[in-house]
Amino acid sequence: MKILDSKNNRSVFPVLRRIYGWSCLLTVALLSYTAVYADLALAQSSVPVVAQIPTGSSPTPPPSSKVTCTTGPDSAISPTCPVIEYEGVKFWPFSYVDNRYSLNVAGYDAANRLVSQQEVPGTRYVWKVTVDTAAQTVTFFGQSNTTATLPWSKLTPPPVVTAVPVANSPTPPAGSKVSCMTGPNSPTPDGISQTCPVIEYQGLKIWPFSYVDNRYSINVAGYDAANKLVSQQELTGTRYIWKVTVDTTAQTVTFFGQSNTTATIPWSKLVPPVVASIPTQNSPAPPAGSKVACMTGPNSPSPDGISQTCPVVQYKGLNFWPFSYVDNRGAINVVGYDAANKLVSQQELAGTRYIWKVTVDANAQTVTFFGQSNGTVTIPWSKLSP
C-alpha cells in the first residue's frame, strides 16, 4: 500500500518509516483496551461517536476502496482508523485505490455486512474525525489537513425492503387492508401475492396497506418489534403495492402499485416521533430553573388542574420532556434524555407553558406543544435531535 505526497504524488514512505515505528509501538500497547471499550460504549448511540478501531478488524472494503488511515495530517500509516458509530452502524472512512481526493464512507452492520456507501470528495488518508453536536455534522480530516463534512442525516443506514408473508402481517389500522400484488397488472393477470414488500427501518417494520374503500392511496403503517402500531400516514397516488425501491442518493422510498403508479417519500418520514403519556413521578430531574407542570387541559389552573402524566415525545432513542419554568414565563424547556435519564439536550421554546397535549404532523415533519389557553409552539423534527 502506498501513501502519496499531497503535492507531487511521490511516495512518502522513506521519510515516514521512522515515525511509523514509534507510533505503532505506542498504539499497539493500548489496542485491545480501545477496541473493547469502543464496543461497549458505542452499542446504543443516538449521537455519532468516534472510536479508534484496529485496521485488522476492518470489514472488506467495497471494490476500488482501501483501508488507509494515518497518524496525522502528513504522517505514516496508522494501525487504527477513526470509525463512526451511529444508530447501530459502523462507518469506515476508506480511501480509493486510485488515490483520488475523496473518501468512500462505508457503513457496516453488526454482522459486518455493507449497508451503505457514499463518495465524499475533499480529502483522503483520514487521521481524525470530529462530531459537531450543534451543527449535527461530522468532519473527516485527511492529508495536509484537508477536510470533508457530512450532516448526520447522511449517515443514517438506508431502509431495507424484505418480502414478508402476508400471513405474518400485523392487524392493519381501521379502514386498511393487506392487498399486495404479484405485479402492476392487477387484478389480472397479476393477482394477490402471498408476500408484501415491507420496509425495515430503525427498528420498525413498515407495511404498505391499501384502503378498504379502494381509494388511490396507501396507508404506510409502522410497527415495532411487538407488532404495536407506532405510526401511520396516507400517501396518495397508488394502491395494491407490488414493489418498493430505495434510492440511497435521494434518500427516498418509492412504492409501486397498480398500473405502475407510484408514491415516493423521504426516509425521514418513515419514522416519526411518537408521543407517550408518562407518569410525572417517572420524570427525570429537570434542569435548574425548570419544573414538571403538565395539565389535564388548556384551562389551567382551573378547571383543568395538574396532571399525573406528561405527553413526552420519543424520538431517535430519546425522551423529550416539555418542562415549564419556575418563574412561570410563557415558554417551555424541551429537554431530551437518553435511556439512562442523562440530559443530552435542552432548548427554550417561547409561546406557551403548562403543556397538556403534544401532536405530531408526519407530512410537515413538525411537533406541536399545546399549553395554557391553547397557546401553541411548533418545531421541526430536526430540532429534537441532540
N, C-alpha and C positions, 0 to 999 in steps of 0.2 A: 504494500500500500504506500502511496506517495503523497506527501504534502507539498504544495507548490507555493513559492514565493508570491505574495499578493501583487507585485509589480511586474515581474517578468516570467512568472510561472516556472522558475527553476526550482529544483529540489532543495529543501532547506534542511534535510537530514544531517549533513555534516556539521552544521552549526548547532543543531539541537540535540545531538545524541547524548552529550554530557548532561544537559539539563534533564533530559528524559530519565536518565538513570536515577537521579536524586528524587524526582517526583514519583517515580514508580515505587521506590523503596518506602517512601512516606505514605503513599496511598494504600499499598498492599497491607500495611500494618493495621489499617482501620477498615479494610474492605468488608470483612464478614459482619462486623458490627453495623456498618452503614446499611448493608443490604437488608439485614433482619429488621433493623429499626424502621427502615422505609416501608417495608411490607406491613408492619404493624400500624404505623402512624397514618398511612395513606388509605387504609381499607375502605373508609366511608367518608369521602371528602366532597363537600358541596362547593368548595373553592379550590381552584387548581393549586397543587403543591408540587414543588420541585425536589427530586431526590437524586443523589449520585448513585447510579447503578452500574455494576461491573459490565464492561463491554462483552465479557464472556457469557453474560446472561442475556444478551440481546437476542430477540427473535430474528428469524431470517428476514433481511431487508427485502423490500419489493425489487423487481428487476430494475437494473440500472442504478440502484442505490447502494450505499455502503455505510458502514459504521466508521466515522472519522470525527471523533471528539478530541479536543486538545486541552492542555492545562492552562492556557492563557491566550490572549489575542494574537500572539505571534510565537507560539510555543510548540512543544513536542506533543506527540500522540499521548492521550490520556488513557489509563486503564479503566476509567469510568466515564459515563455520559450523564449530563443533566437531563433527566427524564421527567415529563409532566404526568402527574396522576390526576385524573378528573373524571368524576362520575363513573368509576369502576374501570376506566380505560387508561393504559399507559401509552403516552405519546413520545416516540423516539425521534430526535432531530437528525435524521440521516442526511448525509451529503450525497452528491451524484457522482457516478463513475467517471463522467466526462468533465468533472471539476467545474461545472458552471457555477455562477454565483447565486445559488438557490439551495433551499432545503427541501427535503421530502419529509414532511411531518406526518408520520405514520402511526395510527392508533391500533393497539392490540388489546384484546380482552384477557380475562384471567387465564384462558387456555392458550394464550399466545397466538390467537387467530387474528389475522389482519381484518379490521373492521372499517378502517378509513385511511385515506392518504390524500395529501394535497401539497402541491408545489408552492413554496413561499419564497419569492425572489428577494435578494438584497444582501445575503450573507452565505457563508459556508464554513465548515470546520468549527462547529459550535463548541464553546467552552463555558458559557454561562447562560442561564435562563432566569428571568425575573418575572414576578407577578405584581401587577398594579391592581389592587382591590377597588380603588376608587374609579379608575377608568375601565375596569374589567377587561384588561388586556394582559397578554404575555409577550415578553420581548426576548428574542434569541440574539445572543452576542457571539459573533464569529471572528474570522480572520481580520486583523487590522482594526478590530473593534467596530466593524460594520454590524448593522442590526437589521432585524426584521420583526415586525409586531403584528400580532393577531388578536382579535377580540375573542373572549371566552366562547362566544356562540359558535365560532368556527371549530372549536374543539369537541363540541357535543357529538358523541357517536351517532351515526345515522340510524334511522329506523330500519328494521329488518322485516321482510314480508315472508310469512310462512303459510303453507296450506294446512288448515286445521279442519278436521272432520266436523260437519255441521252437528253431529250427534254430541259434540263436546261444547257446543255454544252455550253461553250463559243465557239467562232469561232476558229477552230483548225488552227495552223500555216500552211502556204503554204506547200503542199505535204503531209499533215497529214489528218487523218480522225478518227471519232469516230467509233470504232469497238470492243466493249466489248461483251463477250460471256457468256452463262449460265454455261459453264463447259469446261473442257480441250479437249473434243472430238468434236471440231468444224471442218467443218460446220455441221456435223450430227453425232450423234443425238443432240449434243449441238449447238443450234442456237444463233442468235443475241439476246443479253439481252436488256431489257428496262432500265437498270441501269448500271452504271460503278462504280467500286471501286476507289473512289477519296481520295487522301491523303490531310488532313488538317494539316498544319504545319506552325507555326509562322506567322499566318495571311494570308497564301496563300492556295489556292486550287490547287492541282497538279494532272493533268489528264494524264492517260497513253494512249495516242493516238497511233494508228498504222499508217503505211505509205500507201499512195495511190498505190505505186508500189509493195506492199505486201512483202517487204524485211523482213527478220527475225530480226527486230529491233522495238523498240517503241520510240516515242517522248514524253519524260516526260516534260510536259509544265506546268509552274506555273502561276497562275492568282491571281491578288489582288482582294479586295472587290468590285471594279468597273469592274471586268472581263477584266482588262487590262493585256495583256501578259507581264510578267516581267522576265521570264526565260524559257529556253528550252534546252534539251540535248538528244542526241541519245544514247540509251542503246541497245547493241546487245545481241542476244541470245534467244529472244522470240517475239511473236506477238499475237494479238487477246486476250487481257487480260481478265481473269475471276475472279481472286482473287489477293489480295495484303495482305501481312502479315508484322507485325512489330516485330523485335527482340529487346527487351529493354536491353538485356545484351550486345549483339554485337553492338547495336545501328545501325542497318541496316534495310532496307526495301526490301522485295522480291516481285517481280511481277511474277505471274503465268499465262502462256499463253497456246497456242495450244500445244497439246500432252504433257502437264505438263512441258514444257520447262520453264526455269526461268531466271531472270536477277536480280541481287542484287546490291544495292548501299548503302553507309553510309548515315545517316541522314544529315551529314554536306554538302552533295552535293545537297540536295533538295532546299536549299535557298541560291543561290549565291549572291555576291554583285551585285549591279546594278549601271551603270554609267549614270548620268544625266547631261545634259548641262544646267548650271545655270548662269544667268547674273552676271557679275562681280560686278555690283552695289549692288547685294544682298549678297556679301561676308561678313562674319563676320570679325571683326578686326583681322588681322594677328598677331602672336606673335612678340615680339621685334626682329628685325633683319631680318624679313621675309616680303615678298611683294606679291601682286597678279600680276602675269605676265604670263598669258596664251596666246598662239599664235594661229594663224589661220592655221599653218602648220609647217613642220620641218625646212623650210628655212628662219629662222628669224635671224636678224630683217628685211631682205629684200630678196625676195619679200613678204614673209609671215610676217605680222605685228601683232600688239596687237589685241587679240580677245575680243569681247564684252561678251563672255561667257567662262566658265571654265568647263572641264569634272570633275565632282565631284562624288566620289564613295559613294554610300549609302549602309550601311550595319549595321544590328542589331540596327536600330534606330538612327544611327549617320551619319553625313555628313563629309566625309574626303576630305579636300581641298589640292591640290598639289601646295603649295606656293613655289616660288623661294626665293633666299636670296638677301638681299640688296647689299652684297659685290660681287654678281654675281659668287660665287663659283659653281663648277659643281656638284650641289646637290639640292635636293628639301626637303622641310619640309612638310611632310604629317601630317596634323593636323585634329583631329576629334572633331566635335562639336555636342552637343545634340540638341534637338528640340528648346531649348531656346537660342541657339547660345552660350552656355557655353563651353569653351575649356575643353576637358576631356582627350586628349592625343596628343602627337606630337612626331615625330621621323624623324631624318635626314637620307635620303637615297642618297648615292653618286652614280654618274654615269650619270646624266642628269640634265637639267634645262629647263625653259621656256616650260612648258608642253602644248601639243596641242591635245593629244589623250590618252585615257586610255582604255585598253581591259581587259576582264575577261575570264579566262580559267576554265570552270567548271570541267573539268577532272583532271587537275593538281592542281586545287584549288589555283590559283595564280591570281594576278592583276599586269598588266604591264603598266608602265607610259612611254609615248613616248615624247621626248623633242627635243631640238635643234639638227639639223643634224641627226635626227632619233636615237639619243642616247636613251637607254632604261634602266630602272631599274625594277626588278620584285621582288615581295614579296608574301608570302603565305597569304591566307585569315586570318589566325590566328593572323597575325601581325596587323590586322586592329582593333582588339578588344582593348578596353581601357586598 
